[in-house]
Amino acid sequence: WTPQIVTGPLNQTPPNKFTEVLWGTMNCLPTLFMCIVMAFAPEFQRHELTAMTRYFIIAIVSFAIIFAINSSIHSFLVVKYAKSDKVAVSIGFYYMS
């Protein structure tokens, strides 16, 4: 139910491959943000440990939340697109990879 709870307010229920592309792309944003901040923020150039730590925590928490949503959508789609007689095999291969 997690994908429906998260994507429902965005009118993306039930999730489809375009939803996965959207959330997969959004998953890159915290990393891009951190890259830009590390390159240009004066706090990083002055090596201010407290400010640097705040930036890292914000980026990591943001990435973790988006990653969890993306993962739940991806898992939902694996089950949705699996052939009904091979759901266990499809899920097994998904988690093995």
Phi and psi restraints in degrees (range 20) as a CNS / XPLOR table:
assign (resid 1 and name C) (resid 2 and name N)
       (resid 2 and name CA) (resid 2 and name C) 1.0 -54.7 20.0 2
assign (resid 2 and name N) (resid 2 and name CA)
       (resid 2 and name C) (resid 3 and name N) 1.0 -46.3 20.0 2
assign (resid 2 and name C) (resid 3 and name N)
       (resid 3 and name CA) (resid 3 and name C) 1.0 -58.8 20.0 2
assign (resid 3 and name N) (resid 3 and name CA)
       (resid 3 and name C) (resid 4 and name N) 1.0 -39.4 20.0 2
assign (resid 3 and name C) (resid 4 and name N)
       (resid 4 and name CA) (resid 4 and name C) 1.0 -68.3 20.0 2
assign (resid 4 and name N) (resid 4 and name CA)
       (resid 4 and name C) (resid 5 and name N) 1.0 -37.0 20.0 2
assign (resid 4 and name C) (resid 5 and name N)
       (resid 5 and name CA) (resid 5 and name C) 1.0 -65.4 20.0 2
assign (resid 5 and name N) (resid 5 and name CA)
       (resid 5 and name C) (resid 6 and name N) 1.0 -41.5 20.0 2
assign (resid 5 and name C) (resid 6 and name N)
       (resid 6 and name CA) (resid 6 and name C) 1.0 -77.7 20.0 2
assign (resid 6 and name N) (resid 6 and name CA)
       (resid 6 and name C) (resid 7 and name N) 1.0 -42.8 20.0 2
assign (resid 6 and name C) (resid 7 and name N)
       (resid 7 and name CA) (resid 7 and name C) 1.0 -90.1 20.0 2
assign (resid 7 and name N) (resid 7 and name CA)
       (resid 7 and name C) (resid 8 and name N) 1.0 -12.0 20.0 2
assign (resid 7 and name C) (resid 8 and name N)
       (resid 8 and name CA) (resid 8 and name C) 1.0 -57.8 20.0 2
assign (resid 8 and name N) (resid 8 and name CA)
       (resid 8 and name C) (resid 9 and name N) 1.0 -50.4 20.0 2
assign (resid 8 and name C) (resid 9 and name N)
       (resid 9 and name CA) (resid 9 and name C) 1.0 -62.0 20.0 2
assign (resid 9 and name N) (resid 9 and name CA)
       (resid 9 and name C) (resid 10 and name N) 1.0 -20.4 20.0 2
assign (resid 9 and name C) (resid 10 and name N)
       (resid 10 and name CA) (resid 10 and name C) 1.0 -92.5 20.0 2
assign (resid 10 and name N) (resid 10 and name CA)
       (resid 10 and name C) (resid 11 and name N) 1.0 6.9 20.0 2
assign (resid 10 and name C) (resid 11 and name N)
       (resid 11 and name CA) (resid 11 and name C) 1.0 57.0 20.0 2
assign (resid 11 and name N) (resid 11 and name CA)
       (resid 11 and name C) (resid 12 and name N) 1.0 41.3 20.0 2
assign (resid 11 and name C) (resid 12 and name N)
       (resid 12 and name CA) (resid 12 and name C) 1.0 -119.0 20.0 2
assign (resid 12 and name N) (resid 12 and name CA)
       (resid 12 and name C) (resid 13 and name N) 1.0 28.2 20.0 2
assign (resid 12 and name C) (resid 13 and name N)
       (resid 13 and name CA) (resid 13 and name C) 1.0 -102.1 20.0 2
assign (resid 13 and name N) (resid 13 and name CA)
       (resid 13 and name C) (resid 14 and name N) 1.0 133.9 20.0 2
assign (resid 13 and name C) (resid 14 and name N)
       (resid 14 and name CA) (resid 14 and name C) 1.0 -76.0 20.0 2
assign (resid 14 and name N) (resid 14 and name CA)
       (resid 14 and name C) (resid 15 and name N) 1.0 155.3 20.0 2
assign (resid 14 and name C) (resid 15 and name N)
       (resid 15 and name CA) (resid 15 and name C) 1.0 -61.4 20.0 2
assign (resid 15 and name N) (resid 15 and name CA)
       (resid 15 and name C) (resid 16 and name N) 1.0 148.2 20.0 2
assign (resid 15 and name C) (resid 16 and name N)
       (resid 16 and name CA) (resid 16 and name C) 1.0 -133.9 20.0 2
assign (resid 16 and name N) (resid 16 and name CA)
       (resid 16 and name C) (resid 17 and name N) 1.0 -172.7 20.0 2
assign (resid 16 and name C) (resid 17 and name N)
       (resid 17 and name CA) (resid 17 and name C) 1.0 -64.6 20.0 2
assign (resid 17 and name N) (resid 17 and name CA)
       (resid 17 and name C) (resid 18 and name N) 1.0 -28.8 20.0 2
assign (resid 17 and name C) (resid 18 and name N)
       (resid 18 and name CA) (resid 18 and name C) 1.0 -70.7 20.0 2
assign (resid 18 and name N) (resid 18 and name CA)
       (resid 18 and name C) (resid 19 and name N) 1.0 -34.4 20.0 2
assign (resid 18 and name C) (resid 19 and name N)
       (resid 19 and name CA) (resid 19 and name C) 1.0 -62.4 20.0 2
assign (resid 19 and name N) (resid 19 and name CA)
       (resid 19 and name C) (resid 20 and name N) 1.0 -42.2 20.0 2
assign (resid 19 and name C) (resid 20 and name N)
       (resid 20 and name CA) (resid 20 and name C) 1.0 -63.9 20.0 2
assign (resid 20 and name N) (resid 20 and name CA)
       (resid 20 and name C) (resid 21 and name N) 1.0 -40.7 20.0 2
assign (resid 20 and name C) (resid 21 and name N)
       (resid 21 and name CA) (resid 21 and name C) 1.0 -63.7 20.0 2
assign (resid 21 and name N) (resid 21 and name CA)
       (resid 21 and name C) (resid 22 and name N) 1.0 -42.4 20.0 2
assign (resid 21 and name C) (resid 22 and name N)
       (resid 22 and name CA) (resid 22 and name C) 1.0 -59.5 20.0 2
assign (resid 22 and name N) (resid 22 and name CA)
       (resid 22 and name C) (resid 23 and name N) 1.0 -52.6 20.0 2
assign (resid 22 and name C) (resid 23 and name N)
       (resid 23 and name CA) (resid 23 and name C) 1.0 -70.8 20.0 2
assign (resid 23 and name N) (resid 23 and name CA)
       (resid 23 and name C) (resid 24 and name N) 1.0 -30.6 20.0 2
assign (resid 23 and name C) (resid 24 and name N)
       (resid 24 and name CA) (resid 24 and name C) 1.0 -65.3 20.0 2
assign (resid 24 and name N) (resid 24 and name CA)
       (resid 24 and name C) (resid 25 and name N) 1.0 -39.6 20.0 2
assign (resid 24 and name C) (resid 25 and name N)
       (resid 25 and name CA) (resid 25 and name C) 1.0 -68.5 20.0 2
assign (resid 25 and name N) (resid 25 and name CA)
       (resid 25 and name C) (resid 26 and name N) 1.0 -41.9 20.0 2
assign (resid 25 and name C) (resid 26 and name N)
       (resid 26 and name CA) (resid 26 and name C) 1.0 -61.8 20.0 2
assign (resid 26 and name N) (resid 26 and name CA)
       (resid 26 and name C) (resid 27 and name N) 1.0 -27.9 20.0 2
assign (resid 26 and name C) (resid 27 and name N)
       (resid 27 and name CA) (resid 27 and name C) 1.0 -66.9 20.0 2
assign (resid 27 and name N) (resid 27 and name CA)
       (resid 27 and name C) (resid 28 and name N) 1.0 -19.3 20.0 2
assign (resid 27 and name C) (resid 28 and name N)
       (resid 28 and name CA) (resid 28 and name C) 1.0 -81.4 20.0 2
assign (resid 28 and name N) (resid 28 and name CA)
       (resid 28 and name C) (resid 29 and name N) 1.0 -19.2 20.0 2
assign (resid 28 and name C) (resid 29 and name N)
       (resid 29 and name CA) (resid 29 and name C) 1.0 -64.0 20.0 2
assign (resid 29 and name N) (resid 29 and name CA)
       (resid 29 and name C) (resid 30 and name N) 1.0 -44.5 20.0 2
assign (resid 29 and name C) (resid 30 and name N)
       (resid 30 and name CA) (resid 30 and name C) 1.0 -61.1 20.0 2
assign (resid 30 and name N) (resid 30 and name CA)
       (resid 30 and name C) (resid 31 and name N) 1.0 -35.7 20.0 2
assign (resid 30 and name C) (resid 31 and name N)
       (resid 31 and name CA) (resid 31 and name C) 1.0 -68.6 20.0 2
assign (resid 31 and name N) (resid 31 and name CA)
       (resid 31 and name C) (resid 32 and name N) 1.0 -42.3 20.0 2
assign (resid 31 and name C) (resid 32 and name N)
       (resid 32 and name CA) (resid 32 and name C) 1.0 -62.5 20.0 2
assign (resid 32 and name N) (resid 32 and name CA)
       (resid 32 and name C) (resid 33 and name N) 1.0 -44.2 20.0 2
assign (resid 32 and name C) (resid 33 and name N)
       (resid 33 and name CA) (resid 33 and name C) 1.0 -57.1 20.0 2
assign (resid 33 and name N) (resid 33 and name CA)
       (resid 33 and name C) (resid 34 and name N) 1.0 -46.6 20.0 2
assign (resid 33 and name C) (resid 34 and name N)
       (resid 34 and name CA) (resid 34 and name C) 1.0 -66.3 20.0 2
assign (resid 34 and name N) (resid 34 and name CA)
       (resid 34 and name C) (resid 35 and name N) 1.0 -37.7 20.0 2
assign (resid 34 and name C) (resid 35 and name N)
       (resid 35 and name CA) (resid 35 and name C) 1.0 -61.6 20.0 2
assign (resid 35 and name N) (resid 35 and name CA)
       (resid 35 and name C) (resid 36 and name N) 1.0 -45.8 20.0 2
assign (resid 35 and name C) (resid 36 and name N)
       (resid 36 and name CA) (resid 36 and name C) 1.0 -65.9 20.0 2
assign (resid 36 and name N) (resid 36 and name CA)
       (resid 36 and name C) (resid 37 and name N) 1.0 -42.9 20.0 2
assign (resid 36 and name C) (resid 37 and name N)
       (resid 37 and name CA) (resid 37 and name C) 1.0 -62.9 20.0 2
assign (resid 37 and name N) (resid 37 and name CA)
       (resid 37 and name C) (resid 38 and name N) 1.0 -44.7 20.0 2
assign (resid 37 and name C) (resid 38 and name N)
       (resid 38 and name CA) (resid 38 and name C) 1.0 -64.3 20.0 2
assign (resid 38 and name N) (resid 38 and name CA)
       (resid 38 and name C) (resid 39 and name N) 1.0 -32.0 20.0 2
assign (resid 38 and name C) (resid 39 and name N)
       (resid 39 and name CA) (resid 39 and name C) 1.0 -79.9 20.0 2
assign (resid 39 and name N) (resid 39 and name CA)
       (resid 39 and name C) (resid 40 and name N) 1.0 -34.6 20.0 2
assign (resid 39 and name C) (resid 40 and name N)
       (resid 40 and name CA) (resid 40 and name C) 1.0 -121.0 20.0 2
assign (resid 40 and name N) (resid 40 and name CA)
       (resid 40 and name C) (resid 41 and name N) 1.0 -15.0 20.0 2
assign (resid 40 and name C) (resid 41 and name N)
       (resid 41 and name CA) (resid 41 and name C) 1.0 -70.9 20.0 2
assign (resid 41 and name N) (resid 41 and name CA)
       (resid 41 and name C) (resid 42 and name N) 1.0 133.5 20.0 2
assign (resid 41 and name C) (resid 42 and name N)
       (resid 42 and name CA) (resid 42 and name C) 1.0 -62.6 20.0 2
assign (resid 42 and name N) (resid 42 and name CA)
       (resid 42 and name C) (resid 43 and name N) 1.0 -28.2 20.0 2
assign (resid 42 and name C) (resid 43 and name N)
       (resid 43 and name CA) (resid 43 and name C) 1.0 -61.4 20.0 2
assign (resid 43 and name N) (resid 43 and name CA)
       (resid 43 and name C) (resid 44 and name N) 1.0 -35.1 20.0 2
assign (resid 43 and name C) (resid 44 and name N)
       (resid 44 and name CA) (resid 44 and name C) 1.0 -76.7 20.0 2
assign (resid 44 and name N) (resid 44 and name CA)
       (resid 44 and name C) (resid 45 and name N) 1.0 -32.6 20.0 2
assign (resid 44 and name C) (resid 45 and name N)
       (resid 45 and name CA) (resid 45 and name C) 1.0 -71.9 20.0 2
assign (resid 45 and name N) (resid 45 and name CA)
       (resid 45 and name C) (resid 46 and name N) 1.0 -30.6 20.0 2
assign (resid 45 and name C) (resid 46 and name N)
       (resid 46 and name CA) (resid 46 and name C) 1.0 -92.3 20.0 2
assign (resid 46 and name N) (resid 46 and name CA)
       (resid 46 and name C) (resid 47 and name N) 1.0 -2.4 20.0 2
assign (resid 46 and name C) (resid 47 and name N)
       (resid 47 and name CA) (resid 47 and name C) 1.0 58.2 20.0 2
assign (resid 47 and name N) (resid 47 and name CA)
       (resid 47 and name C) (resid 48 and name N) 1.0 46.3 20.0 2
assign (resid 47 and name C) (resid 48 and name N)
       (resid 48 and name CA) (resid 48 and name C) 1.0 -81.2 20.0 2
assign (resid 48 and name N) (resid 48 and name CA)
       (resid 48 and name C) (resid 49 and name N) 1.0 106.2 20.0 2
assign (resid 48 and name C) (resid 49 and name N)
       (resid 49 and name CA) (resid 49 and name C) 1.0 -61.5 20.0 2
assign (resid 49 and name N) (resid 49 and name CA)
       (resid 49 and name C) (resid 50 and name N) 1.0 -42.3 20.0 2
assign (resid 49 and name C) (resid 50 and name N)
       (resid 50 and name CA) (resid 50 and name C) 1.0 -64.1 20.0 2
assign (resid 50 and name N) (resid 50 and name CA)
       (resid 50 and name C) (resid 51 and name N) 1.0 -46.8 20.0 2
assign (resid 50 and name C) (resid 51 and name N)
       (resid 51 and name CA) (resid 51 and name C) 1.0 -66.4 20.0 2
assign (resid 51 and name N) (resid 51 and name CA)
       (resid 51 and name C) (resid 52 and name N) 1.0 -40.2 20.0 2
assign (resid 51 and name C) (resid 52 and name N)
       (resid 52 and name CA) (resid 52 and name C) 1.0 -62.2 20.0 2
assign (resid 52 and name N) (resid 52 and name CA)
       (resid 52 and name C) (resid 53 and name N) 1.0 -41.4 20.0 2
assign (resid 52 and name C) (resid 53 and name N)
       (resid 53 and name CA) (resid 53 and name C) 1.0 -63.2 20.0 2
assign (resid 53 and name N) (resid 53 and name CA)
       (resid 53 and name C) (resid 54 and name N) 1.0 -41.4 20.0 2
assign (resid 53 and name C) (resid 54 and name N)
       (resid 54 and name CA) (resid 54 and name C) 1.0 -60.1 20.0 2
assign (resid 54 and name N) (resid 54 and name CA)
       (resid 54 and name C) (resid 55 and name N) 1.0 -45.9 20.0 2
assign (resid 54 and name C) (resid 55 and name N)
       (resid 55 and name CA) (resid 55 and name C) 1.0 -59.4 20.0 2
assign (resid 55 and name N) (resid 55 and name CA)
       (resid 55 and name C) (resid 56 and name N) 1.0 -45.0 20.0 2
assign (resid 55 and name C) (resid 56 and name N)
       (resid 56 and name CA) (resid 56 and name C) 1.0 -63.9 20.0 2
assign (resid 56 and name N) (resid 56 and name CA)
       (resid 56 and name C) (resid 57 and name N) 1.0 -43.0 20.0 2
assign (resid 56 and name C) (resid 57 and name N)
       (resid 57 and name CA) (resid 57 and name C) 1.0 -63.6 20.0 2
assign (resid 57 and name N) (resid 57 and name CA)
       (resid 57 and name C) (resid 58 and name N) 1.0 -44.2 20.0 2
assign (resid 57 and name C) (resid 58 and name N)
       (resid 58 and name CA) (resid 58 and name C) 1.0 -61.0 20.0 2
assign (resid 58 and name N) (resid 58 and name CA)
       (resid 58 and name C) (resid 59 and name N) 1.0 -44.8 20.0 2
assign (resid 58 and name C) (resid 59 and name N)
       (resid 59 and name CA) (resid 59 and name C) 1.0 -65.8 20.0 2
assign (resid 59 and name N) (resid 59 and name CA)
       (resid 59 and name C) (resid 60 and name N) 1.0 -43.1 20.0 2
assign (resid 59 and name C) (resid 60 and name N)
       (resid 60 and name CA) (resid 60 and name C) 1.0 -68.6 20.0 2
assign (resid 60 and name N) (resid 60 and name CA)
       (resid 60 and name C) (resid 61 and name N) 1.0 -42.6 20.0 2
assign (resid 60 and name C) (resid 61 and name N)
       (resid 61 and name CA) (resid 61 and name C) 1.0 -65.8 20.0 2
assign (resid 61 and name N) (resid 61 and name CA)
       (resid 61 and name C) (resid 62 and name N) 1.0 -42.4 20.0 2
assign (resid 61 and name C) (resid 62 and name N)
       (resid 62 and name CA) (resid 62 and name C) 1.0 -61.1 20.0 2
assign (resid 62 and name N) (resid 62 and name CA)
       (resid 62 and name C) (resid 63 and name N) 1.0 -45.5 20.0 2
assign (resid 62 and name C) (resid 63 and name N)
       (resid 63 and name CA) (resid 63 and name C) 1.0 -61.2 20.0 2
assign (resid 63 and name N) (resid 63 and name CA)
       (resid 63 and name C) (resid 64 and name N) 1.0 -43.8 20.0 2
assign (resid 63 and name C) (resid 64 and name N)
       (resid 64 and name CA) (resid 64 and name C) 1.0 -63.0 20.0 2
assign (resid 64 and name N) (resid 64 and name CA)
       (resid 64 and name C) (resid 65 and name N) 1.0 -41.4 20.0 2
assign (resid 64 and name C) (resid 65 and name N)
       (resid 65 and name CA) (resid 65 and name C) 1.0 -66.1 20.0 2
assign (resid 65 and name N) (resid 65 and name CA)
       (resid 65 and name C) (resid 66 and name N) 1.0 -47.5 20.0 2
assign (resid 65 and name C) (resid 66 and name N)
       (resid 66 and name CA) (resid 66 and name C) 1.0 -65.3 20.0 2
assign (resid 66 and name N) (resid 66 and name CA)
       (resid 66 and name C) (resid 67 and name N) 1.0 -38.6 20.0 2
assign (resid 66 and name C) (resid 67 and name N)
       (resid 67 and name CA) (resid 67 and name C) 1.0 -63.2 20.0 2
assign (resid 67 and name N) (resid 67 and name CA)
       (resid 67 and name C) (resid 68 and name N) 1.0 -40.6 20.0 2
assign (resid 67 and name C) (resid 68 and name N)
       (resid 68 and name CA) (resid 68 and name C) 1.0 -64.0 20.0 2
assign (resid 68 and name N) (resid 68 and name CA)
       (resid 68 and name C) (resid 69 and name N) 1.0 -42.3 20.0 2
assign (resid 68 and name C) (resid 69 and name N)
       (resid 69 and name CA) (resid 69 and name C) 1.0 -64.4 20.0 2
assign (resid 69 and name N) (resid 69 and name CA)
       (resid 69 and name C) (resid 70 and name N) 1.0 -46.6 20.0 2
assign (resid 69 and name C) (resid 70 and name N)
       (resid 70 and name CA) (resid 70 and name C) 1.0 -60.6 20.0 2
assign (resid 70 and name N) (resid 70 and name CA)
       (resid 70 and name C) (resid 71 and name N) 1.0 -41.2 20.0 2
assign (resid 70 and name C) (resid 71 and name N)
       (resid 71 and name CA) (resid 71 and name C) 1.0 -65.2 20.0 2
assign (resid 71 and name N) (resid 71 and name CA)
       (resid 71 and name C) (resid 72 and name N) 1.0 -41.0 20.0 2
assign (resid 71 and name C) (resid 72 and name N)
       (resid 72 and name CA) (resid 72 and name C) 1.0 -66.3 20.0 2
assign (resid 72 and name N) (resid 72 and name CA)
       (resid 72 and name C) (resid 73 and name N) 1.0 -38.7 20.0 2
assign (resid 72 and name C) (resid 73 and name N)
       (resid 73 and name CA) (resid 73 and name C) 1.0 -65.8 20.0 2
assign (resid 73 and name N) (resid 73 and name CA)
       (resid 73 and name C) (resid 74 and name N) 1.0 -43.0 20.0 2
assign (resid 73 and name C) (resid 74 and name N)
       (resid 74 and name CA) (resid 74 and name C) 1.0 -62.6 20.0 2
assign (resid 74 and name N) (resid 74 and name CA)
       (resid 74 and name C) (resid 75 and name N) 1.0 -44.5 20.0 2
assign (resid 74 and name C) (resid 75 and name N)
       (resid 75 and name CA) (resid 75 and name C) 1.0 -62.1 20.0 2
assign (resid 75 and name N) (resid 75 and name CA)
       (resid 75 and name C) (resid 76 and name N) 1.0 -41.9 20.0 2
assign (resid 75 and name C) (resid 76 and name N)
       (resid 76 and name CA) (resid 76 and name C) 1.0 -58.8 20.0 2
assign (resid 76 and name N) (resid 76 and name CA)
       (resid 76 and name C) (resid 77 and name N) 1.0 -44.3 20.0 2
assign (resid 76 and name C) (resid 77 and name N)
       (resid 77 and name CA) (resid 77 and name C) 1.0 -68.3 20.0 2
assign (resid 77 and name N) (resid 77 and name CA)
       (resid 77 and name C) (resid 78 and name N) 1.0 -33.7 20.0 2
assign (resid 77 and name C) (resid 78 and name N)
       (resid 78 and name CA) (resid 78 and name C) 1.0 -61.1 20.0 2
assign (resid 78 and name N) (resid 78 and name CA)
       (resid 78 and name C) (resid 79 and name N) 1.0 -45.6 20.0 2
assign (resid 78 and name C) (resid 79 and name N)
       (resid 79 and name CA) (resid 79 and name C) 1.0 -68.6 20.0 2
assign (resid 79 and name N) (resid 79 and name CA)
       (resid 79 and name C) (resid 80 and name N) 1.0 -40.9 20.0 2
assign (resid 79 and name C) (resid 80 and name N)
       (resid 80 and name CA) (resid 80 and name C) 1.0 -63.4 20.0 2
assign (resid 80 and name N) (resid 80 and name CA)
       (resid 80 and name C) (resid 81 and name N) 1.0 -41.8 20.0 2
assign (resid 80 and name C) (resid 81 and name N)
       (resid 81 and name CA) (resid 81 and name C) 1.0 -89.9 20.0 2
assign (resid 81 and name N) (resid 81 and name CA)
       (resid 81 and name C) (resid 82 and name N) 1.0 -5.2 20.0 2
assign (resid 81 and name C) (resid 82 and name N)
       (resid 82 and name CA) (resid 82 and name C) 1.0 -71.2 20.0 2
assign (resid 82 and name N) (resid 82 and name CA)
       (resid 82 and name C) (resid 83 and name N) 1.0 145.1 20.0 2
assign (resid 82 and name C) (resid 83 and name N)
       (resid 83 and name CA) (resid 83 and name C) 1.0 -67.8 20.0 2
assign (resid 83 and name N) (resid 83 and name CA)
       (resid 83 and name C) (resid 84 and name N) 1.0 140.7 20.0 2
assign (resid 83 and name C) (resid 84 and name N)
       (resid 84 and name CA) (resid 84 and name C) 1.0 -58.7 20.0 2
assign (resid 84 and name N) (resid 84 and name CA)
       (resid 84 and name C) (resid 85 and name N) 1.0 -30.9 20.0 2
assign (resid 84 and name C) (resid 85 and name N)
       (resid 85 and name CA) (resid 85 and name C) 1.0 -86.0 20.0 2
assign (resid 85 and name N) (resid 85 and name CA)
       (resid 85 and name C) (resid 86 and name N) 1.0 -5.6 20.0 2
assign (resid 85 and name C) (resid 86 and name N)
       (resid 86 and name CA) (resid 86 and name C) 1.0 -129.3 20.0 2
assign (resid 86 and name N) (resid 86 and name CA)
       (resid 86 and name C) (resid 87 and name N) 1.0 29.6 20.0 2
assign (resid 86 and name C) (resid 87 and name N)
       (resid 87 and name CA) (resid 87 and name C) 1.0 -62.0 20.0 2
assign (resid 87 and name N) (resid 87 and name CA)
       (resid 87 and name C) (resid 88 and name N) 1.0 -46.3 20.0 2
assign (resid 87 and name C) (resid 88 and name N)
       (resid 88 and name CA) (resid 88 and name C) 1.0 -61.7 20.0 2
assign (resid 88 and name N) (resid 88 and name CA)
       (resid 88 and name C) (resid 89 and name N) 1.0 -41.3 20.0 2
assign (resid 88 and name C) (resid 89 and name N)
       (resid 89 and name CA) (resid 89 and name C) 1.0 -66.4 20.0 2
assign (resid 89 and name N) (resid 89 and name CA)
       (resid 89 and name C) (resid 90 and name N) 1.0 -43.9 20.0 2
assign (resid 89 and name C) (resid 90 and name N)
       (resid 90 and name CA) (resid 90 and name C) 1.0 -61.9 20.0 2
assign (resid 90 and name N) (resid 90 and name CA)
       (resid 90 and name C) (resid 91 and name N) 1.0 -45.3 20.0 2
assign (resid 90 and name C) (resid 91 and name N)
       (resid 91 and name CA) (resid 91 and name C) 1.0 -66.4 20.0 2
assign (resid 91 and name N) (resid 91 and name CA)
       (resid 91 and name C) (resid 92 and name N) 1.0 -39.3 20.0 2
assign (resid 91 and name C) (resid 92 and name N)
       (resid 92 and name CA) (resid 92 and name C) 1.0 -60.7 20.0 2
assign (resid 92 and name N) (resid 92 and name CA)
       (resid 92 and name C) (resid 93 and name N) 1.0 -45.6 20.0 2
assign (resid 92 and name C) (resid 93 and name N)
       (resid 93 and name CA) (resid 93 and name C) 1.0 -65.4 20.0 2
assign (resid 93 and name N) (resid 93 and name CA)
       (resid 93 and name C) (resid 94 and name N) 1.0 -36.5 20.0 2
assign (resid 93 and name C) (resid 94 and name N)
       (resid 94 and name CA) (resid 94 and name C) 1.0 -61.4 20.0 2
assign (resid 94 and name N) (resid 94 and name CA)
       (resid 94 and name C) (resid 95 and name N) 1.0 -48.1 20.0 2
assign (resid 94 and name C) (resid 95 and name N)
       (resid 95 and name CA) (resid 95 and name C) 1.0 -76.3 20.0 2
assign (resid 95 and name N) (resid 95 and name CA)
       (resid 95 and name C) (resid 96 and name N) 1.0 -24.6 20.0 2
assign (resid 95 and name C) (resid 96 and name N)
       (resid 96 and name CA) (resid 96 and name C) 1.0 -70.6 20.0 2
assign (resid 96 and name N) (resid 96 and name CA)
       (resid 96 and name C) (resid 97 and name N) 1.0 -33.5 20.0 2
